[in-house]
Amino acid sequence: MSRITTFEELQELGIASIHEQTHISRAKLTLLFDKSFDEITRMQFMGFLSILEREYALDLTPLREEYDAHHAVKIEESSILETPSVVLHPSKDPRKYWIFGAVGAVVLLILIGFMTQKEVSVAPKEETLNLSTTVPETDTLPADKPIAATSVAETNSTVTPETNSSIGSEEGALSNFGKVTMIKPTYKVWVGMINVATGEKAQKITKDPIALDGTKNWLILFGHGRLEMISPQGSTKLNEGDKVWFSYQNGVLQQISAEAFNAKNHGSNW
């Protein structure tokens, strides 16, 4: 057998012959002879070269160096691609963040202001006393109900200087105001009325005088008792911070207790 001295001469022996001599798989020999350096690991590549050098008394150092040089170039190219480019990635301008932050703050302030204004708009004004009632404020009084806004000017002709009244009455009554034709709230107030005969209910929040229909009997509840009772004989003021209950029968207005009110309306509520 002639002595093989180069890698090229080794290739001329053929893969089948080398496989029989070295037991290296044909697939691996194909990769090695084709110099497919990216498809074979360094450990395998260097191991196969060592077997070939031993079996054929060769020095394949140049092939080792070629393998290492190939992968060194690959590593350098990879590091260049991964290095950020100053031209492609300009430094970020911090002023943009200040602008975005300022815009966000303005939007937030606008939202807070809108929500605050909305809360203030639905909250009672200073002159309105807080009411404790489960009645939805969306309910409105029917047009044929006796609670009606009546101007104060209409009552001036019948109002005389104040007179106080504290006459006792039955069923827990606190005061008897006599023939009252109108109730004028001093402050805005929630008022609910129940028709004793039919059980119909009406309610609203108002500061306007409330004209009373003397042809019907009513149970009346106010959210506070800062009221003025107006009758043909004069007017009487009531100054109570809590709820007040009234019975209006045959044109006579009586202030009654909550118990008497509930007894008369059988515990019905809004």
ChimeraX attribute file (.defattr): number of C-alpha atoms within 10 A of each C-alpha:
attribute: neighborCount
match mode: 1-to-1
recipient: residues
	/A:1	3
	/A:2	4
	/A:3	10
	/A:4	15
	/A:5	13
	/A:6	12
	/A:7	16
	/A:8	10
	/A:9	11
	/A:10	17
	/A:11	16
	/A:12	11
	/A:13	11
	/A:14	13
	/A:15	19
	/A:16	13
	/A:17	12
	/A:18	20
	/A:19	15
	/A:20	11
	/A:21	12
	/A:22	14
	/A:23	12
	/A:24	16
	/A:25	13
	/A:26	15
	/A:27	10
	/A:28	18
	/A:29	20
	/A:30	14
	/A:31	15
	/A:32	19
	/A:33	15
	/A:34	10
	/A:35	15
	/A:36	12
	/A:37	17
	/A:38	12
	/A:39	11
	/A:40	14
	/A:41	10
	/A:42	15
	/A:43	8
	/A:44	12
	/A:45	20
	/A:46	17
	/A:47	12
	/A:48	17
	/A:49	18
	/A:50	16
	/A:51	15
	/A:52	20
	/A:53	15
	/A:54	12
	/A:55	12
	/A:56	16
	/A:57	13
	/A:58	18
	/A:59	16
	/A:60	16
	/A:61	13
	/A:62	10
	/A:63	16
	/A:64	14
	/A:65	10
	/A:66	13
	/A:67	18
	/A:68	14
	/A:69	12
	/A:70	12
	/A:71	14
	/A:72	12
	/A:73	10
	/A:74	12
	/A:75	11
	/A:76	10
	/A:77	11
	/A:78	11
	/A:79	9
	/A:80	10
	/A:81	9
	/A:82	8
	/A:83	8
	/A:84	10
	/A:85	10
	/A:86	8
	/A:87	7
	/A:88	7
	/A:89	8
	/A:90	9
	/A:91	8
	/A:92	8
	/A:93	8
	/A:94	8
	/A:95	9
	/A:96	10
	/A:97	11
	/A:98	11
	/A:99	11
	/A:100	11
	/A:101	12
	/A:102	12
	/A:103	12
	/A:104	12
	/A:105	12
	/A:106	12
	/A:107	12
	/A:108	12
	/A:109	12
	/A:110	12
	/A:111	12
	/A:112	12
	/A:113	12
	/A:114	12
	/A:115	12
	/A:116	11
	/A:117	12
	/A:118	11
	/A:119	11
	/A:120	11
	/A:121	10
	/A:122	8
	/A:123	11
	/A:124	14
	/A:125	12
	/A:126	9
	/A:127	11
	/A:128	17
	/A:129	17
	/A:130	17
	/A:131	16
	/A:132	11
	/A:133	12
	/A:134	8
	/A:135	13
	/A:136	10
	/A:137	11
	/A:138	8
	/A:139	11
	/A:140	11
	/A:141	17
	/A:142	11
	/A:143	9
	/A:144	7
	/A:145	16
	/A:146	18
	/A:147	24
	/A:148	17
	/A:149	13
	/A:150	15
	/A:151	13
	/A:152	12
	/A:153	7
	/A:154	9
	/A:155	16
	/A:156	10
	/A:157	9
	/A:158	12
	/A:159	17
	/A:160	15
	/A:161	8
	/A:162	14
	/A:163	10
	/A:164	11
	/A:165	14
	/A:166	11
	/A:167	12
	/A:168	14
	/A:169	13
	/A:170	11
	/A:171	13
	/A:172	15
	/A:173	20
	/A:174	18
	/A:175	19
	/A:176	20
	/A:177	20
	/A:178	19
	/A:179	19
	/A:180	24
	/A:181	18
	/A:182	22
	/A:183	22
	/A:184	23
	/A:185	23
	/A:186	19
	/A:187	18
	/A:188	21
	/A:189	25
	/A:190	24
	/A:191	23
	/A:192	21
	/A:193	23
	/A:194	22
	/A:195	18
	/A:196	17
	/A:197	9
	/A:198	9
	/A:199	13
	/A:200	11
	/A:201	19
	/A:202	20
	/A:203	24
	/A:204	17
	/A:205	17
	/A:206	18
	/A:207	17
	/A:208	19
	/A:209	22
	/A:210	21
	/A:211	18
	/A:212	20
	/A:213	18
	/A:214	17
	/A:215	9
	/A:216	14
	/A:217	20
	/A:218	26
	/A:219	24
	/A:220	23
	/A:221	22
	/A:222	21
	/A:223	21
	/A:224	26
	/A:225	20
	/A:226	21
	/A:227	21
	/A:228	18
	/A:229	23
	/A:230	27
	/A:231	19
	/A:232	14
	/A:233	15
	/A:234	15
	/A:235	22
	/A:236	20
	/A:237	19
	/A:238	17
	/A:239	11
	/A:240	11
	/A:241	12
	/A:242	14
	/A:243	19
	/A:244	22
	/A:245	24
	/A:246	23
	/A:247	25
	/A:248	23
	/A:249	17
	/A:250	14
	/A:251	18
	/A:252	15
	/A:253	26
	/A:254	26
	/A:255	24
	/A:256	24
	/A:257	19
	/A:258	16
	/A:259	12
	/A:260	19
	/A:261	23
	/A:262	14
	/A:263	12
	/A:264	14
	/A:265	14
	/A:266	9
	/A:267	10
	/A:268	12
	/A:269	12
	/A:270	13
